Amino acid sequence: MEKTNNREPVLKIVDLKKSFGDNHVLNGFSLELYKGESLVIMGKSGSGKSVMIKCLMGLLMHDSGLIEIMGHDLSKLTQNQLNDLRSQIGFLFQGSALYDSMTVRENLEFPLRKNKEKFKQKDALVLEALDSVGLAHVMDLMPEELSGGMKRRVALARAIILKPKIIIYDEPTTGLDPITSKEIIQLMRDIQEKYGASSLIITHDVDCARVIANRMILLIDGVNYAEGSFAELALSTDKNIKAFFK
């Protein structure tokens, strides 16, 4: 994707540090996610991507640094304020993470329950979200009746049902065959265009990054080691950067 020219940050991380005993996972990691862009973060297993996401969502308390989401300093929010902010962030979990005991409809209704105003419109919102991923016809099926690709689509529908301003994708194509992966990537692009959301994508999938990224960050040794477009990073002669593009 082409670079976005809009430089309004909706998410800012500055000098983020997080350690577990002597294991220093994040060592001053920084990023800015701009309004309407798709930012891809790539890093090897154990590089701190999951820890960064947990800090970002307020599930882990960082040791130092700043996390600012839509102008709000995460460390200064009450629990209610944090919950309100989370409602503006869609999250596609790795492996979809649907509730097996709930129908597709009930899975999508789940994030609406804490928002009474939205819950009044639940039928229309469920239908709209499922229609956005081409699965309105599976509304009353159980997750076990769906293929892996369909589960990922339903999970994506759940992530967008509250029309979030930011969508976080955690390994959106992991475990999918190449054809289904391409379909999911195209859906991600379609959804970004439809809703105008900013996307933060954590992935190991080089093909996904090539198609979806306006900008990329390589997370190495707990820091923002390199940043740029896919083309810029792919042409780098730095051995640490080249390792991602083999």
ChimeraX attribute file (.defattr): number of C-alpha atoms within 10 A of each C-alpha:
attribute: neighborCount
match mode: 1-to-1
recipient: residues
	/A:1	15
	/A:2	13
	/A:3	13
	/A:4	13
	/A:5	11
	/A:6	10
	/A:7	12
	/A:8	13
	/A:9	18
	/A:10	20
	/A:11	20
	/A:12	19
	/A:13	19
	/A:14	15
	/A:15	16
	/A:16	22
	/A:17	22
	/A:18	23
	/A:19	14
	/A:20	9
	/A:21	7
	/A:22	6
	/A:23	8
	/A:24	13
	/A:25	23
	/A:26	27
	/A:27	19
	/A:28	17
	/A:29	23
	/A:30	21
	/A:31	19
	/A:32	16
	/A:33	22
	/A:34	22
	/A:35	21
	/A:36	23
	/A:37	29
	/A:38	29
	/A:39	26
	/A:40	26
	/A:41	22
	/A:42	22
	/A:43	20
	/A:44	15
	/A:45	9
	/A:46	12
	/A:47	18
	/A:48	22
	/A:49	21
	/A:50	13
	/A:51	19
	/A:52	22
	/A:53	17
	/A:54	14
	/A:55	18
	/A:56	20
	/A:57	20
	/A:58	18
	/A:59	11
	/A:60	13
	/A:61	15
	/A:62	20
	/A:63	13
	/A:64	16
	/A:65	16
	/A:66	19
	/A:67	23
	/A:68	18
	/A:69	22
	/A:70	16
	/A:71	11
	/A:72	16
	/A:73	14
	/A:74	20
	/A:75	15
	/A:76	10
	/A:77	13
	/A:78	10
	/A:79	10
	/A:80	9
	/A:81	12
	/A:82	17
	/A:83	14
	/A:84	13
	/A:85	17
	/A:86	16
	/A:87	18
	/A:88	17
	/A:89	21
	/A:90	24
	/A:91	23
	/A:92	23
	/A:93	17
	/A:94	17
	/A:95	17
	/A:96	22
	/A:97	13
	/A:98	20
	/A:99	14
	/A:100	11
	/A:101	11
	/A:102	16
	/A:103	19
	/A:104	27
	/A:105	21
	/A:106	18
	/A:107	23
	/A:108	30
	/A:109	20
	/A:110	15
	/A:111	18
	/A:112	22
	/A:113	13
	/A:114	13
	/A:115	13
	/A:116	10
	/A:117	10
	/A:118	17
	/A:119	16
	/A:120	12
	/A:121	11
	/A:122	19
	/A:123	13
	/A:124	11
	/A:125	22
	/A:126	25
	/A:127	18
	/A:128	17
	/A:129	24
	/A:130	25
	/A:131	13
	/A:132	20
	/A:133	21
	/A:134	15
	/A:135	17
	/A:136	17
	/A:137	10
	/A:138	17
	/A:139	17
	/A:140	12
	/A:141	14
	/A:142	19
	/A:143	21
	/A:144	12
	/A:145	11
	/A:146	14
	/A:147	10
	/A:148	17
	/A:149	19
	/A:150	19
	/A:151	20
	/A:152	27
	/A:153	25
	/A:154	29
	/A:155	25
	/A:156	28
	/A:157	29
	/A:158	29
	/A:159	23
	/A:160	29
	/A:161	22
	/A:162	20
	/A:163	19
	/A:164	20
	/A:165	20
	/A:166	31
	/A:167	24
	/A:168	22
	/A:169	22
	/A:170	22
	/A:171	19
	/A:172	27
	/A:173	24
	/A:174	15
	/A:175	13
	/A:176	15
	/A:177	11
	/A:178	11
	/A:179	9
	/A:180	16
	/A:181	20
	/A:182	16
	/A:183	15
	/A:184	22
	/A:185	18
	/A:186	15
	/A:187	17
	/A:188	21
	/A:189	17
	/A:190	14
	/A:191	20
	/A:192	20
	/A:193	13
	/A:194	10
	/A:195	14
	/A:196	16
	/A:197	23
	/A:198	24
	/A:199	29
	/A:200	23
	/A:201	23
	/A:202	22
	/A:203	22
	/A:204	20
	/A:205	16
	/A:206	14
	/A:207	15
	/A:208	20
	/A:209	24
	/A:210	17
	/A:211	15
	/A:212	23
	/A:213	24
	/A:214	21
	/A:215	24
	/A:216	24
	/A:217	23
	/A:218	22
	/A:219	21
	/A:220	22
	/A:221	18
	/A:222	23
	/A:223	21
	/A:224	19
	/A:225	15
	/A:226	15
	/A:227	16
	/A:228	16
	/A:229	19
	/A:230	22
	/A:231	11
	/A:232	11
	/A:233	20
	/A:234	17
	/A:235	11
	/A:236	13
	/A:237	9
	/A:238	11
	/A:239	8
	/A:240	13
	/A:241	17
	/A:242	13
	/A:243	10
	/A:244	16
	/A:245	14
	/A:246	7
